């Protein structure tokens, strides 16, 4: 009977959560279940939720209520909620959402097969939430089902976070910082290469601290060098490096290694020293400027992406304009702006001088308008240049028009390079092509394929 049981999967949230989903998919398939995209035909529906912010939890709730209808109109016997929302609201979720039949914590998702069996036996309100600090089985990553397309995959090099940022719930949800071993990551990357993955994107809550917990020192540079030796891997992209931990060794490694994309995502969050201190961040504006100068000195073509939070408690007009001035002068290649979200269980939740929502939105809009002009100016610098582009696919409704990503573009969060090809030319998603840039917009580039 087991081979006839169908499981549908909904994965929400960040890239790190997606990797957990891919591991669960592998474990489910190993158990002999059928994975289906048709939720109406699924016996079990799993929602791997996000939940570190209120709006993310709301998305999870909306999906739970949506799939609950399949208990009446389909063949659904149970809804299982995994991920951050399950971990964060483990005490309230059954009372608030009686549609849910099981919750599984962030440290327990590898036991998803056992939970499915309990639900199929008719058990209700199954809770498997034990220790979100425990080490996960590294071998299970080799069973993952890669769901991304276009020749790339994520590689999660560490789990959890030890930082004490006053606005963030991640440490309480995901547990302490836990690196994976270099050998396990090399083994997984080789497997990905054998599956025709050409770009791997390293993710963790803070990649720059990789190895400090298990090796006693930062090992990201060594990991990068080892990964670059793998045949078939052409691009290695690094996300989420806190600026205070980006050292000369990492910068030198990035600069000299051709396989490492000259791209870095470092979440700065603010540039006013007082707000940074209130946020529990270790940086100052002077230190941030020093790190950025070092990166650009060694890699003049580096694409620096960052994120900022506006409307943090006690953010005065002066503090905001310190941030605005920093953005105007630094000219980041890529920039994301978030309004501060007041999250229960954080230090910032109880801070005085909370900022009105309309002021937050005004500040966000002002920064984004500034960044729009900066990004347009930067994009125009690529006119006439040729960029190596990994193809994502063809644009529907357009004749022979494709989109892809240059080294400056991370999947889903940055821009695209659009290009037209000759009518009889075959272009394969996941392959690299040289594109000469002929036009530029605020965030995207237009080009033509070179023979």
Buried (B, 14 or more C-beta within 10 A) or exposed (E): EEEEBBBBBBBBBBBBBBBBBBBBBBBBBEBEBBBBEEBBBBBBBBBBBBBBBEEBBEBBBEBBEBBBEBBEEBEBBBBBBBBBBBBBBBEEBBEEBEBBBBBBBBBBBBBBBEBBBBBBEEEEEBBBBEEBBBBBEBEBBBBBBBBBEBBBBBBBBBBBBBBEBBBBBBBBBBBEBBBBBBEBBBBBBBBBBEEEBBBBBBBBBBBBBBBBBBEEEBBBBBBBBBBBEBEEBBBBBBBBBBBBBBBEEBBEBBBEBEBBBBBBBBBBBBBBBBBBBBBBBBBBBEBBBEBBEBBEEBBEEBBBBBBBBBBBBBBEEEBBBBBBEBBBEBBBBBBBBBBBBBBEEBBBBEBEEBBEEEBBEBBBEBBBEBBEEBBEEBBEEBBEEEBBBBBBBBBEEEEBBBBBBBBBBBBEEBBBBBBBBEEEEEBEBBBBBEBBBEBBBBBBBBBEBEE
